[in-house]
Amino acid sequence: MADIAQAFKVTEELHTIKFTVMSLERLNWKVDDKRQLVLASLPSVYMYTPL
């Protein structure tokens, strides 16, 4: 999570809180036509691309 927080120039705590709030709404978020962000097992974050 630290790498993602650094890329967006926010603190790791803010980034963790944002993903936690997002996961309360739903666990899968569409990133683009092929990929999904999976927040099912925080603090681990996964990018899912169907084969």
Contact map, one row per residue, 1 for C-alpha under 8 A:
111110000001001100000000000000000000000000111000000
111111000001000000000000000000000000000000000000000
111111100000000000000000000000000000000000000000000
111111110000000000000000000000000000000000000000000
111111111111001000000000000000000000000000000000000
011111111111000000000000000000000000000000000000000
001111111100000000000000000000000000000000000000000
000111111100000000000000000000000000000000000000000
000011111110000000000000000000000000000000000000000
000011111111011000000000000000000000000000000000000
000011001111111000000000000000000000000000000000000
110011000111111100000000000000000000000000000000000
000000000011111110000000000000000000000000000000000
000000000111111111000000000000000000000000000000000
100010000111111111100000000000000000000000000000000
100000000001111111110000000000000000000000100000000
000000000000111111111000000000000000000000000000000
000000000000011111111100000000000000000000000000000
000000000000001111111110000000000000001000000000000
000000000000000111111111000000000000000001000000000
000000000000000011111111100000000000000000000000000
000000000000000001111111111000000000000000000000000
000000000000000000111111111100000000001100000000000
000000000000000000011111111000000000000000000000000
000000000000000000001111111000000000000000000000000
000000000000000000000111111110000000000000000000000
000000000000000000000111111110000000011100000000000
000000000000000000000010011111000001111100000000000
000000000000000000000000011111100001110000000000000
000000000000000000000000000111111011100000000000000
000000000000000000000000000011111111100000000000000
000000000000000000000000000001111111000000000000000
000000000000000000000000000001111110000000000000000
000000000000000000000000000000111111000000000000110
000000000000000000000000000001111111100000000011110
000000000000000000000000000111110111110000000011100
000000000000000000000000000111100011111000001111000
000000000000000000000000001110000001111100001111000
000000000000000000100010001100000000111111011100000
000000000000000000000010001100000000011111001000000
000000000000000000000000000000000000001111111000000
000000000000000000010000000000000000001111111000000
100000000000000100000000000000000000000011111000000
100000000000000000000000000000000000001011111100000
100000000000000000000000000000000000111111111110000
000000000000000000000000000000000000111000011111000
000000000000000000000000000000000011110000001111100
000000000000000000000000000000000011110000000111110
000000000000000000000000000000000111000000000011111
000000000000000000000000000000000110000000000001111
000000000000000000000000000000000000000000000000111
